[in-house]
Amino acid sequence: MTHKLICTIPKVASTYEIEVQQGLLSEATALAEVLEKLASRVAIISDTTVAPLYAQGLQSALSRKGLNVDLFVFPSGESNKQRATKEMIEDQLCKKGFGRDTCILAIGGGVVTDVAGFVAATYCRGVPLIMVPTTLLSMVDASIGGKTGVDHPLAKNMIGCIYQPKKVFVDPAVLRTLPLNEFKNGIVEMIKHGLIADSDYFDFLNSHASKILLLEPSLLEESIWRGVLIKKNIVEEDETEIGKRRLLNFGHTIAHAIEHATAYEIAHGEAVAIGMLVEGYMAVELGMLSQNAFLKIDAILKKYALPLLIPTHNAVRYRPELLMQAMTLDKKSLRGKPRFVMLRDIGHADPCAGNYCMPVEEETLLKALRWMAHAFCTS
Ligand code: GLY
């Protein structure tokens, strides 16, 4: 079954379709039709993991359909989400004579969609962009809403812009080759989508956990398009993250501090899972969230077999003061104070007078971090 969702960003008059369908990629017909209308040359951008799995096959399939397609590949991994990679791709595009009649096709996970999106946003002052996300996380999050960019050695996602694609093609069939820990990174963001915006979706993920983990096709497809729908609805309301889009950050303020403290040894999804519990704990402490709702969050994360453990061999670095220092660098911080998305219930976050996040007393934060150390650090 095909699910077609339309994303409309009024401020930049951008409207694009997000299509979710099993087998979309192996067919490549729908993709070819869209590309033909957009440009006379196609530059596929991918990484060394996804290129042999999907990008090379796609290049051949599109070439067979008569399209003029080149493939640009960079080494996989977050460490390559950097300016040098963008420059390397731009140099190659220039050398091969790619001009304004180019369409960039990004195929890969969040690193690829971010880098390729940023290239598309600036090459020839902007060329059309098609997203083909191949990780669950990039399907339900990174490929939608136009965030593009690279990291700076001192901070993640420091350099970039918002640039909306012309179309997003989501083929859940590609998840068969995705490692389980990567799959769980996506699951955690889907649970987060349910928590901040849609209790029915949360219940759906909760009831079908075992089958979704086994990639049962129709349940997986439904879980993806419903997750996409939540993300799309939020970015339609707030493209540039001055309000509601901040909700997508639920759990991330704590998660980023944990990732920083563990030198990124912990998987992003695992850090966000713990982050959601710690931020949920604060909401309970503040009387905003019921204990019952908090226990439901804990239960669903356990159902999806998230380890909920922070690596402990450098536990000294989890001292609350150090974590709090890391949090002040969070993008939602205001005058050096971190702010947090606050849940009111499953499926409902507090609007916080249009800010969609709020600071908490240091005492509450410290208590939550001590609880975290006790609950999730093994030593
Ligand atoms: N990944 C969060 C956002 O797109 O705003």
Boltz pocket constraint, residues with backbone or C-beta under 6 A from the ligand:
constraints:
  - pocket:
      binder: B
      contacts: [[A, 141], [A, 142], [A, 144], [A, 145], [A, 147], [A, 241], [A, 245], [A, 248], [A, 249]]
      max_distance: 6.0
